[in-house]
Amino acid sequence: MVNKIHHDRHAFIDGAAQPTLSTGSKTIRAVDPSTLEEIATIYTSPPSTIDRAISSASEAFGSWSSTPPVERSRILLRAAALLRAKTHDLAILETQSTGKPYSETSTVDIPTGADVLEYYANLVASGGLNGESFPLRTSAWVYTTKAPLGVCVGIGAWNYPIQIALWKSAPCLAAGNCMVYKPSEFTSLHAEELVKIYKEAGLPNGVFNVVYGGGEVGSYLTKHPGVAKVSFTGQVSTGRKVAGSAAGEMKYVTMELGGKSPLIVLPDADVDNAVDGAMMANFFSTGQVCTNGTRVFVPKTMMAEFEKRLLEKMRYVRPGDLFDEKTNFGPLVSRVHWEKVIGYIKHGVEVDRAKLLCGGSGEVQGLPVSMRKGLWVRPTVFTDCTDEMRIVREEIFGPVMSILPYESVEEVVKRANDTPMGLAAGVFGKDINQCHDVIRQLEAGITWVNTWGESPAEMAVGGWKQSGVGVENGRKGLESWVKNKSTLVEMGGSVPTVFAKL
C-alpha cells in the first residue's frame, strides 16, 4: 500500500516555487483516476505570472546559451543520473497522477525519459552542434554555424507527462535554449519534481521554468512575443490552433499530434506474434497512446485463428491495484476522457453495429472496493469492422481495437492510407522483403516491422499529414531547437562585381 500525499502546485520560476504569485488564481482539482481521490491542488498561472516566467528565461538565456556545450552536457548528465536514482518515487507520483500501473511508470516512463536526456547531453558534448564547411571555389569557402533559438515553450501531454517533458526539455536545454514548460492540467505533478532535479543538477535559475493551467495558459504562451518556439504534444484539433497561432507570429513549431494508425497482419505472419503486437498496440497504457495501432487489418483467411488466439490472450490484460506488480492495465486519465471513450464504445455497438468480440461499456469486474468508483473501462475489441465506421475513422485514445478483414495486400495498403492522419503504422510478416515493401508505401512518419511501440532516444519520430510538424528525438530532433547561419568567406582580397572599370 502506498501512502497518498496531497500536493499543491504553484508556478516554479527562477529556481523556486512561487505561491505568492498564485493569489487569486483559479485552481484545478487533480485526482487519482483509479479511485477519484483528490491528490493535488493546481494553481493556474495568470498572465502576470507567465510574463514573469518568460522574463526569467530571457534573462537566463544569454549566460546559458554561451555556456560551452560540454558544460551544459555535464549538468544534464547529472540530472539524468538523479532521475534514475529517484525512479521509484517519481514512478509512484506518475502512477497516482495518470492511473498507469507502477509496473509501467517505473520501467518505461522514467527510464526512457532519462535515456533521452542522456542522449542529448552526450550528443552536444561530442559535436552534435557542429556546422559544416566546404570550398566554393579556389578563392572562397562557406561555413555554417548553429545558434539556439531563445526562450522556448513546451506544452506537455497528459498520457506520458514526465517522459514528454524530457523529450522537449532535453534537446531544448542541450542546444542552449531556455524553456517555459506547461504540463497538462490533468497530470501536472511531475513538473515541479523535474524542475527540482534540474536545479539540483546545477541548471542555472531561470533556464527551466514551470507554469500551470489549461488551454488559456497554452494560448497565452503561444502568442507571447518573447517566445521563439512552441513545442506541443496533443490532439490534432488543438495542435492546429497552436500551430496556426505560433506560425502567425513567425515562431518555430514542433507538433506531435494524434493518429489512427494501421497495423497490417500480412498473410504469412506468425499469428501469435501478430496478436501480441495488436495487444501491445491497443491496450498498453490503457490505449492512451498517440501511436496506437487501432485499425488492425487481418487477412480474411486468418480471421478465425487470429480472433481465437486474441480471446485466449485477453485474460492476460489485468486491471487492479496499480502498485501490484501483476497489474498491467489501469483506468482512463479523467472523467471527460472516460465519457468520450465510453461514448465511442456505445456508438460502435449501437450505431456502427460492429461485432463486439469482447469488452464493451459494462463495469470492470474484480476491482478492489476502493477502486470501483474509478475511471475504469473494459479492454474492448470490435471485429468485422468496415472503413466507414466512426470507431474506425476517429481517434478514440482508449483501449478499443477494431479488426478489419482484407483480401489482397494491394487493397490493404490503399485502405490503410485512407485517413487524414499519418502518425504511425506497422506490419507483421515473415517475408521481410514484403514487409519493407509495404512499409515503403504506408503514409506515416513512425513505422515498425514485427513489433510495435518502441521509440528509443536515437530514433527520430514525427507524424505525416495532419499528425504533426517536425520531429522529436534522434539527431534530427536536435535540429528543431537551433537556427542555422551560413557564412561565405572571400579570400581573394577583392569583391567580385559587375561594376568594375571597363
C-alpha positions as CSV (number, residue, x, y, z in Angstrom):
1,M,0.0,0.0,0.0
2,V,1.4,3.4,-1.0
3,N,0.6,6.4,1.2
4,K,-1.0,9.3,-0.7
5,I,0.1,12.9,0.0
6,H,-2.0,15.9,-1.1
7,H,0.2,18.2,-3.2
8,D,0.0,21.9,-4.0
9,R,1.5,23.1,-7.3
10,H,2.5,26.7,-7.9
11,A,4.4,28.2,-10.7
12,F,8.2,27.5,-10.4
13,I,10.2,30.4,-11.6
14,D,13.8,31.5,-11.3
15,G,14.7,28.4,-9.2
16,A,11.8,28.5,-6.7
17,A,8.1,27.8,-6.3
18,Q,6.1,31.0,-6.3
19,P,3.0,30.6,-4.1
20,T,2.7,34.4,-3.6
21,L,2.1,34.6,-7.4
22,S,-1.0,32.3,-7.1
23,T,-3.1,34.8,-5.1
24,G,-6.5,34.9,-6.6
25,S,-5.7,32.2,-9.1
26,K,-8.2,29.6,-10.3
27,T,-7.4,26.1,-9.1
28,I,-7.6,22.7,-10.7
29,R,-8.5,19.7,-8.6
30,A,-6.3,16.7,-9.5
31,V,-7.5,13.2,-8.7
32,D,-6.1,9.7,-8.8
33,P,-8.1,8.3,-11.7
34,S,-8.2,4.8,-10.2
35,T,-10.2,5.9,-7.1
36,L,-11.2,9.5,-7.8
37,E,-9.5,10.5,-4.6
38,E,-8.2,14.1,-4.7
39,I,-4.4,14.2,-4.7
40,A,-3.4,17.8,-5.6
41,T,-4.5,21.4,-6.0
42,I,-3.0,23.0,-9.1
43,Y,-2.9,26.8,-9.1
44,T,-3.4,28.2,-12.6
45,S,-0.8,30.7,-13.6
46,P,-2.3,34.1,-14.5
47,P,-0.8,36.2,-17.4
48,S,1.4,38.2,-15.0
49,T,3.0,35.0,-13.7
50,I,3.5,33.7,-17.2
51,D,5.2,37.0,-18.2
52,R,7.5,36.7,-15.2
53,A,8.4,33.1,-16.2
54,I,9.3,34.2,-19.8
55,S,11.2,37.2,-18.4
56,S,13.2,34.9,-16.1
57,A,14.0,32.6,-19.1
58,S,15.0,35.5,-21.2
59,E,17.4,36.9,-18.6
60,A,19.0,33.4,-18.2
61,F,19.4,32.9,-21.9
62,G,22.5,35.0,-22.5
63,S,24.6,33.1,-20.0
64,W,23.2,29.6,-20.7
65,S,23.5,29.9,-24.5
66,S,27.1,31.0,-24.1
67,T,27.9,28.1,-21.8
68,P,30.1,25.6,-23.7
69,P,28.2,22.5,-24.9
70,V,30.4,20.2,-22.8
71,E,29.5,22.2,-19.6
72,R,25.8,22.0,-20.5
73,S,26.3,18.3,-21.1
74,R,27.7,17.7,-17.6
75,I,24.7,19.4,-15.9
76,L,22.2,17.4,-18.0
77,L,24.1,14.1,-17.3
78,R,23.9,14.8,-13.6
79,A,20.1,15.4,-14.0
80,A,19.8,12.1,-15.8
81,A,21.6,10.3,-13.0
82,L,19.3,11.9,-10.5
83,L,16.2,10.8,-12.5
84,R,17.4,7.3,-12.4
85,A,18.2,7.4,-8.7
86,K,14.7,8.8,-8.0
87,T,12.9,6.4,-10.3
88,H,10.8,4.8,-7.5
89,D,9.4,8.0,-6.0
90,L,8.8,9.6,-9.4
91,A,7.1,6.4,-10.7
92,I,4.8,6.5,-7.7
93,L,3.8,10.1,-8.4
94,E,3.3,9.3,-12.1
95,T,1.1,6.3,-11.3
96,Q,-1.1,8.4,-8.9
97,S,-1.4,11.2,-11.4
98,T,-2.0,9.2,-14.6
99,G,-3.5,6.0,-13.3
100,K,-0.9,4.0,-15.2
101,P,0.4,0.9,-13.3
102,Y,3.6,1.2,-11.4
103,S,5.0,-1.7,-13.4
104,E,4.8,0.6,-16.4
105,T,5.8,4.0,-15.0
106,S,8.8,2.5,-13.2
107,T,10.2,0.7,-16.2
108,V,9.1,2.9,-19.1
109,D,8.1,6.5,-18.3
110,I,11.0,7.5,-16.0
111,P,13.9,5.4,-17.5
112,T,13.1,6.3,-21.2
113,G,12.9,10.0,-20.2
114,A,16.3,9.7,-18.6
115,D,17.6,8.0,-21.8
116,V,16.6,11.0,-23.9
117,L,18.3,13.4,-21.5
118,E,21.4,11.3,-21.5
119,Y,21.3,11.0,-25.3
120,Y,21.2,14.8,-26.0
121,A,23.7,15.5,-23.3
122,N,26.2,13.2,-25.0
123,L,25.3,14.4,-28.4
124,V,26.1,18.0,-27.8
125,A,29.3,17.2,-26.0
126,S,30.5,15.1,-29.0
127,G,30.0,17.8,-31.7
128,G,26.2,17.5,-32.3
129,L,26.0,21.2,-32.7
130,N,28.9,21.5,-35.1
131,G,28.2,23.0,-38.5
132,E,29.9,22.2,-41.8
133,S,32.5,23.9,-44.1
134,F,33.3,23.4,-47.8
135,P,35.2,25.2,-50.6
136,L,33.1,27.1,-53.0
137,R,36.0,28.0,-55.4
138,T,39.7,28.4,-55.0
139,S,39.3,31.9,-53.5
140,A,36.2,31.3,-51.4
141,W,34.7,28.9,-48.9
142,V,31.4,28.5,-46.9
143,Y,30.9,27.5,-43.3
144,T,27.7,27.1,-41.2
145,T,27.1,27.5,-37.5
146,K,24.1,26.7,-35.3
147,A,22.7,29.0,-32.7
148,P,20.0,28.4,-30.1
149,L,16.6,30.0,-30.7
150,G,16.0,31.7,-27.4
151,V,13.1,31.2,-25.0
152,C,11.0,28.2,-26.0
153,V,7.7,26.9,-24.8
154,G,7.0,23.2,-24.1
155,I,3.3,22.2,-23.8
156,G,3.1,18.6,-22.5
157,A,0.5,15.9,-22.8
158,W,-1.3,14.0,-20.1
159,N,-0.5,10.4,-21.2
160,Y,3.3,10.4,-20.7
161,P,3.8,13.5,-18.5
162,I,7.5,13.3,-17.4
163,Q,8.7,11.4,-20.5
164,I,7.3,14.1,-22.8
165,A,8.6,16.9,-20.6
166,L,12.0,15.3,-21.1
167,W,11.5,14.8,-24.8
168,K,11.0,18.6,-25.1
169,S,13.4,20.0,-22.5
170,A,16.4,17.7,-23.1
171,P,17.2,18.9,-26.7
172,C,16.0,22.4,-25.9
173,L,18.4,22.9,-23.0
174,A,21.2,20.9,-24.6
175,A,21.1,23.3,-27.6
176,G,21.4,26.3,-25.3
177,N,17.8,27.5,-25.2
178,C,15.7,28.2,-22.1
179,M,12.2,26.8,-21.6
180,V,8.9,27.7,-20.0
181,Y,7.1,24.4,-19.6
182,K,3.3,23.9,-19.1
183,P,2.2,20.4,-18.2
184,S,-1.2,19.1,-19.0
185,E,-3.8,20.4,-16.4
186,F,-4.8,16.7,-15.9
187,T,-1.4,15.4,-15.0
188,S,0.7,18.2,-13.5
189,L,2.5,16.6,-10.5
190,H,5.7,15.7,-12.3
191,A,6.7,19.2,-13.4
192,E,7.9,20.5,-10.0
193,E,9.8,17.3,-9.4
194,L,11.6,17.7,-12.7
195,V,12.5,21.3,-12.2
196,K,13.9,20.5,-8.8
197,I,16.0,17.7,-10.3
198,Y,17.4,20.2,-12.9
199,K,18.1,22.7,-10.1
200,E,19.9,20.0,-8.0
201,A,22.0,19.0,-11.0
202,G,23.3,22.6,-11.4
203,L,21.0,24.1,-14.0
204,P,21.1,27.9,-13.5
205,N,17.9,29.6,-12.3
206,G,15.6,30.7,-15.0
207,V,16.7,28.2,-17.6
208,F,13.7,25.9,-16.9
209,N,10.5,27.4,-15.5
210,V,7.1,25.9,-15.0
211,V,3.6,27.4,-15.2
212,Y,0.3,25.6,-14.8
213,G,-3.2,25.7,-16.4
214,G,-5.3,24.7,-19.2
215,G,-5.9,25.9,-22.8
216,E,-6.0,29.6,-21.8
217,V,-2.4,29.4,-20.4
218,G,-1.2,27.5,-23.5
219,S,-2.8,30.1,-25.8
220,Y,-1.1,33.0,-23.9
221,L,2.3,31.3,-24.1
222,T,1.9,30.5,-27.8
223,K,1.1,34.1,-28.7
224,H,3.7,35.7,-26.4
225,P,6.2,38.0,-28.2
226,G,9.0,36.8,-26.0
227,V,8.8,33.2,-27.2
228,A,10.8,31.9,-30.1
229,K,9.4,28.4,-30.4
230,V,6.5,26.3,-29.3
231,S,6.6,22.5,-29.0
232,F,3.3,20.9,-28.5
233,T,2.1,17.3,-27.9
234,G,-1.7,16.6,-28.0
235,Q,-4.7,16.1,-30.2
236,V,-4.9,17.2,-33.8
237,S,-7.7,19.8,-33.3
238,T,-5.7,21.6,-30.6
239,G,-2.5,21.2,-32.5
240,R,-4.0,23.1,-35.5
241,K,-4.9,26.0,-33.2
242,V,-1.5,26.1,-31.6
243,A,0.5,25.8,-34.8
244,G,-1.7,28.4,-36.5
245,S,-1.2,30.9,-33.7
246,A,2.5,30.3,-33.4
247,A,3.1,30.4,-37.2
248,G,1.2,33.7,-37.4
249,E,3.8,35.1,-35.1
250,M,6.6,33.6,-37.2
251,K,7.6,31.2,-34.3
252,Y,9.3,27.9,-34.8
253,V,7.0,24.9,-34.1
254,T,7.2,21.2,-33.4
255,M,3.8,19.5,-33.3
256,E,3.4,15.8,-32.2
257,L,-0.3,15.1,-32.7
258,G,-2.7,12.2,-32.9
259,G,-3.2,9.3,-35.3
260,K,-5.5,6.5,-36.4
261,S,-2.7,4.1,-37.2
262,P,-2.9,0.9,-39.2
263,L,-1.4,-2.4,-38.1
264,I,-1.3,-4.8,-41.0
265,V,-1.0,-8.5,-40.5
266,L,0.4,-10.0,-43.7
267,P,-0.8,-13.4,-44.9
268,D,2.4,-15.2,-43.9
269,A,2.6,-13.6,-40.4
270,D,3.1,-15.7,-37.3
271,V,-0.4,-15.4,-35.7
272,D,0.8,-15.4,-32.1
273,N,3.3,-12.7,-32.7
274,A,0.8,-10.6,-34.6
275,V,-1.8,-11.0,-31.8
276,D,0.9,-9.9,-29.2
277,G,1.7,-6.9,-31.4
278,A,-2.0,-5.9,-31.7
279,M,-2.5,-6.2,-28.0
280,M,0.5,-4.0,-27.3
281,A,-0.7,-1.5,-29.9
282,N,-4.1,-1.2,-28.3
283,F,-4.0,-2.0,-24.6
284,F,-0.6,-0.7,-23.3
285,S,-1.2,2.4,-21.2
286,T,-4.9,1.6,-21.4
287,G,-4.8,2.5,-25.1
288,Q,-3.9,6.2,-24.3
289,V,-1.0,6.3,-26.7
290,C,-1.0,8.6,-29.8
291,T,0.8,5.9,-31.9
292,N,-1.7,3.1,-31.1
293,G,-2.4,0.7,-34.0
294,T,-6.2,0.7,-33.5
295,R,-7.0,-0.4,-37.1
296,V,-5.9,-4.0,-37.2
297,F,-6.0,-5.4,-40.7
298,V,-6.2,-9.2,-40.9
299,P,-6.5,-11.4,-44.0
300,K,-9.9,-12.9,-44.2
301,T,-8.4,-16.4,-44.3
302,M,-6.7,-15.7,-40.9
303,M,-9.6,-14.0,-39.1
304,A,-10.9,-17.0,-37.2
305,E,-7.5,-18.1,-36.0
306,F,-6.5,-14.5,-35.1
307,E,-9.7,-13.9,-33.1
308,K,-9.4,-17.2,-31.3
309,R,-5.8,-16.5,-30.1
310,L,-6.7,-12.9,-29.2
311,L,-9.6,-14.0,-27.0
312,E,-7.3,-16.6,-25.3
313,K,-4.7,-13.9,-24.5
314,M,-7.1,-11.2,-23.4
315,R,-7.1,-12.8,-19.9
316,Y,-3.6,-11.5,-19.5
317,V,-4.8,-7.9,-19.5
318,R,-5.0,-7.4,-15.8
319,P,-6.7,-4.4,-14.2
320,G,-6.4,-3.9,-10.4
321,D,-4.3,-2.4,-7.7
322,L,-1.9,-0.1,-9.6
323,F,1.0,-1.0,-7.3
324,D,0.6,-4.7,-7.6
325,E,3.4,-6.0,-10.0
326,K,0.9,-8.2,-11.8
327,T,-1.4,-5.3,-12.8
328,N,-0.7,-4.1,-16.4
329,F,-3.9,-2.2,-17.2
330,G,-5.1,1.0,-15.4
331,P,-8.0,3.4,-15.6
332,L,-8.5,6.3,-18.1
333,V,-7.0,9.6,-17.0
334,S,-10.0,11.9,-16.5
335,R,-13.8,11.9,-16.3
336,V,-14.2,13.8,-19.5
337,H,-12.0,11.3,-21.3
338,W,-13.8,8.3,-19.8
339,E,-17.1,9.7,-21.0
340,K,-15.6,10.1,-24.5
341,V,-14.2,6.6,-24.7
342,I,-17.4,5.0,-23.3
343,G,-19.3,7.1,-25.9
344,Y,-17.3,5.6,-28.7
345,I,-17.8,2.0,-27.4
346,K,-21.6,2.6,-27.3
347,H,-21.5,4.1,-30.7
348,G,-19.7,1.1,-32.1
349,V,-22.3,-1.2,-30.7
350,E,-25.5,0.8,-31.3
351,V,-24.8,2.9,-34.4
352,D,-21.9,1.3,-36.3
353,R,-23.3,-2.1,-35.5
354,A,-19.8,-3.6,-35.2
355,K,-19.5,-7.1,-33.9
356,L,-18.3,-6.9,-30.3
357,L,-15.7,-9.6,-29.7
358,C,-15.0,-8.8,-26.1
359,G,-15.3,-5.9,-23.6
360,G,-17.9,-3.2,-24.0
361,S,-19.2,-0.4,-21.9
362,G,-20.0,-2.5,-18.8
363,E,-18.3,-2.4,-15.4
364,V,-14.8,-3.8,-15.0
365,Q,-15.0,-6.9,-12.8
366,G,-12.7,-7.9,-9.9
367,L,-11.6,-4.5,-8.8
368,P,-10.9,-3.7,-5.1
369,V,-13.8,-1.9,-3.4
370,S,-11.7,1.3,-3.2
371,M,-11.3,1.4,-6.9
372,R,-14.9,0.8,-8.1
373,K,-15.6,4.5,-8.4
374,G,-12.5,5.0,-10.6
375,L,-12.4,5.7,-14.3
376,W,-12.1,2.2,-15.4
377,V,-13.1,0.8,-18.8
378,R,-13.1,-2.7,-20.2
379,P,-10.5,-3.6,-22.9
380,T,-12.7,-3.8,-26.0
381,V,-12.4,-5.5,-29.4
382,F,-14.7,-5.0,-32.3
383,T,-14.3,-7.3,-35.3
384,D,-15.6,-7.5,-38.9
385,C,-15.3,-3.7,-39.0
386,T,-15.6,-1.6,-42.1
387,D,-13.7,1.5,-43.1
388,E,-16.6,3.9,-42.8
389,M,-17.5,3.1,-39.2
390,R,-16.9,6.0,-36.8
391,I,-14.9,3.8,-34.4
392,V,-12.6,3.1,-37.3
393,R,-12.3,6.7,-38.7
394,E,-11.8,8.7,-35.5
395,E,-9.1,8.6,-32.8
396,I,-10.6,7.2,-29.6
397,F,-7.4,7.2,-27.5
398,G,-8.6,4.3,-25.4
399,P,-8.4,0.5,-25.2
400,V,-10.6,-0.1,-28.3
401,M,-9.3,-2.3,-31.1
402,S,-11.0,-2.6,-34.5
403,I,-10.3,-5.6,-36.6
404,L,-10.8,-5.2,-40.3
405,P,-10.7,-8.1,-42.8
406,Y,-8.9,-7.7,-46.2
407,E,-8.3,-9.9,-49.3
408,S,-5.2,-8.5,-51.0
409,V,-2.0,-6.6,-50.0
410,E,-2.6,-4.0,-52.6
411,E,-6.1,-3.4,-51.2
412,V,-5.0,-3.2,-47.6
413,V,-2.2,-0.6,-48.3
414,K,-4.8,1.6,-50.0
415,R,-7.2,1.3,-47.1
416,A,-4.5,1.8,-44.5
417,N,-3.6,5.1,-46.1
418,D,-7.2,6.3,-46.3
419,T,-7.0,8.6,-43.3
420,P,-6.1,12.3,-42.9
421,M,-3.6,11.3,-40.2
422,G,-0.3,9.7,-40.6
423,L,1.5,9.2,-37.3
424,A,2.4,5.5,-37.1
425,A,2.0,2.2,-39.0
426,G,3.3,-1.3,-38.8
427,V,3.4,-4.7,-40.5
428,F,3.8,-8.2,-39.2
429,G,5.0,-10.9,-41.6
430,K,7.8,-13.5,-42.2
431,D,8.8,-12.3,-45.7
432,I,11.0,-9.4,-44.7
433,N,11.2,-8.1,-48.3
434,Q,7.4,-7.8,-48.5
435,C,7.3,-6.1,-45.1
436,H,9.8,-3.5,-46.3
437,D,7.8,-3.0,-49.5
438,V,4.5,-2.4,-47.6
439,I,6.2,-0.1,-45.1
440,R,7.6,1.9,-48.0
441,Q,4.0,2.5,-49.3
442,L,2.5,3.4,-45.9
443,E,1.9,7.2,-45.3
444,A,3.2,7.5,-41.8
445,G,6.2,9.0,-40.1
446,I,6.8,6.3,-37.5
447,T,6.8,2.7,-38.7
448,W,7.6,-0.8,-37.2
449,V,8.2,-4.2,-38.6
450,N,7.2,-7.2,-36.5
451,T,7.0,-5.1,-33.3
452,W,5.1,-2.1,-32.0
453,G,5.6,0.9,-29.9
454,E,9.3,1.1,-29.1
455,S,10.7,4.6,-29.6
456,P,14.3,4.9,-28.4
457,A,16.1,8.2,-27.9
458,E,18.1,7.6,-31.0
459,M,15.0,7.3,-33.2
460,A,13.6,10.5,-34.7
461,V,9.8,10.4,-34.5
462,G,7.2,12.7,-36.1
463,G,3.9,12.5,-38.0
464,W,2.9,13.0,-41.6
465,K,-0.2,14.7,-42.9
466,Q,-2.3,16.1,-40.0
467,S,-0.4,14.1,-37.4
468,G,2.4,16.7,-36.9
469,V,5.1,19.0,-38.0
470,G,8.8,18.4,-37.3
471,V,10.3,15.5,-35.3
472,E,11.4,14.7,-31.8
473,N,14.4,12.6,-30.7
474,G,17.4,11.5,-32.7
475,R,19.9,13.7,-34.4
476,K,17.1,15.4,-36.4
477,G,15.3,16.2,-33.2
478,L,18.2,18.5,-32.1
479,E,18.0,20.4,-35.4
480,S,14.5,21.5,-34.3
481,W,16.0,23.6,-31.5
482,V,18.6,25.6,-33.4
483,K,18.8,28.1,-36.2
484,N,21.4,28.0,-39.0
485,K,23.8,30.7,-40.1
486,S,25.7,30.4,-43.4
487,T,28.8,32.5,-44.0
488,L,30.6,32.9,-47.3
489,V,34.3,33.9,-46.9
490,E,36.1,35.6,-49.9
491,M,39.8,35.2,-49.6
492,G,40.8,36.8,-52.9
493,G,41.1,40.3,-51.4
494,S,38.6,41.9,-53.6
495,V,34.8,41.9,-54.1
496,P,33.6,40.4,-57.4
497,T,31.5,43.0,-59.1
498,V,29.8,43.8,-62.4
499,F,30.7,47.4,-61.7
500,A,34.4,47.1,-62.3
501,K,36.1,49.7,-64.6
502,L,35.9,48.9,-68.3
